[in-house]
Amino acid sequence: MRRLLGDEHTAFAASYAQAAQVGLRINTLKISTADFSSKSPFTLTPVGDCEPAGFRLADEARPGRHPYHADGVYVFALK
């Protein structure tokens, strides 16, 4: 990785010491972000204008275990 990232390797390696962040992206083909925000069982924090359907979640959230995930209402990722 050091060879591939060059000068950015230090920041990359330091990111592993930070706590993981959980986020999700709403499937807007199934539900609007406004509707999901009003029905969400999670506390949502928008990621910004670059991704209007993307949200960060509180650390204790378990979005992969919710029926909305199984139904394809959203996908989630760890960062």
C-alpha positions in Angstrom: 0.0 0.0 0.0 2.9 2.4 0.8 4.1 2.0 -2.8 0.6 2.5 -4.3 -0.4 5.5 -2.1 3.0 7.2 -1.8 2.6 10.3 0.4 -1.0 9.5 1.2 -0.1 6.2 2.9 0.4 7.9 6.4 -3.2 9.2 6.4 -4.4 5.9 5.1 -2.7 3.9 7.8 -3.9 6.4 10.5 -7.5 5.9 9.4 -7.4 2.3 10.8 -6.9 3.7 14.3 -10.2 5.7 14.1 -13.6 4.2 15.0 -15.6 3.0 12.0 -18.5 5.1 10.8 -21.8 3.5 9.7 -23.6 5.1 6.8 -26.4 4.2 4.4 -27.8 5.3 1.1 -31.5 5.3 0.5 -32.8 3.5 -2.6 -34.8 6.4 -4.1 -36.5 4.0 -6.5 -38.4 2.6 -3.5 -38.8 5.6 -1.2 -38.0 9.3 -1.2 -35.3 10.5 1.3 -38.0 12.7 2.9 -40.3 9.8 3.5 -37.5 7.6 4.8 -36.3 10.3 7.1 -39.7 10.6 8.7 -40.0 6.8 9.1 -36.4 5.9 9.9 -35.8 3.9 13.0 -32.3 5.5 13.1 -30.9 8.9 13.8 -29.8 10.2 10.4 -27.1 12.8 9.6 -26.9 13.9 6.0 -23.5 13.4 4.4 -23.9 16.5 2.3 -25.0 17.9 -1.1 -22.7 15.5 -2.9 -25.0 12.6 -2.1 -28.5 13.7 -1.1 -29.6 10.1 -0.4 -26.6 9.3 1.8 -26.7 9.5 5.6 -24.4 8.8 8.6 -25.8 6.8 11.5 -25.0 6.8 15.2 -22.4 4.2 16.3 -24.9 1.9 17.9 -27.1 1.5 14.8 -27.4 -1.9 13.3 -28.9 -1.2 9.8 -28.0 -4.7 8.4 -30.5 -6.3 10.8 -33.5 -4.2 9.9 -36.2 -5.4 7.6 -35.8 -2.2 5.5 -32.4 -3.5 4.5 -33.6 -6.9 3.5 -36.3 -5.2 1.4 -33.8 -3.1 -0.4 -34.9 0.3 1.0 -31.3 1.1 1.6 -27.8 -0.2 1.4 -25.2 0.4 4.1 -21.5 0.6 4.5 -18.8 1.0 7.1 -16.2 3.6 6.7 
